[in-house]
Amino acid sequence: MMPKWTRGELWRVAATIPVLALLAACGDENPFDTQPPDVTSGDSQVWELALPAFPSGWDFRTAQRLFIGATDIPGVVGTWVLDERADGTLVFVPFSVVAPGLSLVRTGIADLGSVPFESVEEVPGDGYSATSDSSGVAVIEGHVYAFRILIQGLAGSPINYAKVEVIAVGQELPDDPRSRFVRFRWAYQVQPLNQRVVDEQ
């Protein structure tokens, strides 16, 4: 006996078929190639989530720090925040873990180790932390990290990639161990599904 599907289920299946057909037809080609590759980069500094009124996270798409609790943050903004585990370990945590009802971004993080920033021309396609991992990825000075960023709700739910090098870990207020910060440099590939994170020019 054939299963009975609701009209909504049939609609979802029918809507999925063209997307699957497009991906199959593209083979190894990037279906987002109408948007040219472009790597944006820079350097910045963020503070631990526990420090009130300071930026505590980062958004690659807008290249902006986040002021959690101090300003309104649009739902699609926010890639990661700087937080700490119970044992005091400083960690990168997906922004969506901190604000699950607010963020449409799902971030996976991978520690690539102590390698030269420039040597990471392409980040891996897998090996990232779960986007729901509240324990985070430990922040280590001198390490390079890869980020896999899925934006829900946008056409095709595009995935973008980025890299970060932790240049320095410090403490803003001498008497407050929860006022730590991370200074870093970063590179973000604007074209979805493109894992290259170096400027080709």
Secondary structure, 3 states (H helix, E strand, C coil): CCCCCCHHHHHHHHHHHHHHHHHHHHCCCCCCCCCCCCEEEEEEEEECCCCCCCCCEEECCCCEEECECCECCCCCCCCEEEEECCCCCEEEEEHHHHCCCCCCEEEEEEEEECCCHHHCCECCCCCCCCCCCCCCEECCCCCEEEEEEEECCCCCCCEEEEEEEEEEEEECCCCCCCCEEEEEEEEEECCCCCCECCCCC
